[in-house]
Amino acid sequence: MTIRLVDPTVAPPEVGKPPAPRAASLDGATLGLVDNGKTWGREILARVADNLAASHGVADRIAVTKQHVSFPPAPADVERLSTGATAIIAAIGD
């Protein structure tokens, strides 16, 4: 079995679409947290968010949990994240 690690920060942008702009700072930011529903996913995201609040001044969070690991977030959750979050982190558990 071969395992291939991919760095998503260097992935080519979708054809015809520029990558989303990155926040200049997280100071005072609202962090979006997307939990895929697997074991420990919520806890991992909470710990990351706590660390970012302590080290980078993240002020608030919007947490959503997907209904199933293989589905995208619900449309209402996508709307909440896209209108309220400065930056978004998605995590898997296990």
C-alpha positions as CSV (number, residue, x, y, z in Angstrom):
1,M,0.0,0.0,0.0
2,T,1.3,3.5,-0.9
3,I,0.2,6.5,1.1
4,R,0.5,9.9,-0.6
5,L,0.4,13.1,1.5
6,V,-0.8,16.2,-0.2
7,D,-0.2,19.8,1.0
8,P,-3.5,21.6,0.3
9,T,-1.8,25.0,0.4
10,V,0.0,24.3,-2.9
11,A,-3.0,22.7,-4.7
12,P,-3.6,24.4,-8.1
13,P,-6.7,26.6,-8.0
14,E,-9.9,25.4,-9.8
15,V,-9.7,26.4,-13.4
16,G,-11.2,29.9,-13.8
17,K,-11.4,30.6,-10.1
18,P,-8.8,32.3,-8.0
19,P,-8.1,30.9,-4.5
20,A,-10.0,32.5,-1.7
21,P,-8.2,35.4,-0.1
22,R,-6.4,34.6,3.2
23,A,-7.1,36.7,6.3
24,A,-4.2,39.0,7.1
25,S,-4.7,38.3,10.8
26,L,-6.8,36.3,13.2
27,D,-6.9,39.0,15.8
28,G,-10.6,39.5,16.6
29,A,-11.6,37.0,14.0
30,T,-14.5,34.5,13.9
31,L,-13.3,31.0,13.3
32,G,-15.5,28.6,11.4
33,L,-15.2,25.0,12.6
34,V,-16.5,22.1,10.5
35,D,-16.7,18.8,12.2
36,N,-17.2,15.8,10.0
37,G,-18.9,13.8,12.8
38,K,-16.2,11.2,13.3
39,T,-14.9,10.3,16.8
40,W,-12.9,13.1,18.4
41,G,-13.4,15.6,15.6
42,R,-15.3,18.1,17.7
43,E,-12.7,17.8,20.5
44,I,-9.8,18.3,18.0
45,L,-11.4,21.4,16.6
46,A,-12.2,22.8,20.1
47,R,-8.5,22.4,21.1
48,V,-7.2,24.0,17.9
49,A,-9.7,26.9,18.3
50,D,-8.6,27.4,22.0
51,N,-5.0,27.5,20.9
52,L,-5.7,30.0,18.1
53,A,-7.7,32.2,20.6
54,A,-4.8,32.2,23.0
55,S,-2.0,32.7,20.5
56,H,-3.6,34.7,17.7
57,G,-6.6,36.6,19.3
58,V,-9.5,34.6,17.7
59,A,-12.5,36.2,19.3
60,D,-15.4,33.9,18.4
61,R,-16.3,30.7,16.7
62,I,-19.1,29.2,14.5
63,A,-19.1,25.4,14.9
64,V,-21.1,23.1,12.6
65,T,-21.3,19.3,12.4
66,K,-21.9,17.5,9.1
67,Q,-24.7,15.0,9.1
68,H,-22.4,12.4,7.6
69,V,-18.7,12.2,6.9
70,S,-19.2,11.9,3.1
71,F,-21.7,14.7,2.8
72,P,-21.0,18.4,2.6
73,P,-22.3,20.6,5.4
74,A,-26.0,21.5,5.3
75,P,-26.8,24.6,3.1
76,A,-27.8,26.6,6.2
77,D,-24.4,25.8,7.8
78,V,-22.6,26.8,4.7
79,E,-24.4,30.1,4.7
80,R,-23.5,30.7,8.4
81,L,-19.9,30.0,7.7
82,S,-19.6,32.0,4.5
83,T,-21.2,35.1,6.0
84,G,-19.8,35.0,9.5
85,A,-16.4,33.3,9.5
86,T,-13.1,35.0,8.9
87,A,-11.4,31.7,8.4
88,I,-12.6,28.1,8.4
89,I,-11.0,24.8,9.6
90,A,-12.4,21.4,8.7
91,A,-11.3,18.4,10.8
92,I,-11.6,14.7,10.8
93,G,-11.5,12.6,13.9
94,D,-10.4,9.0,14.7
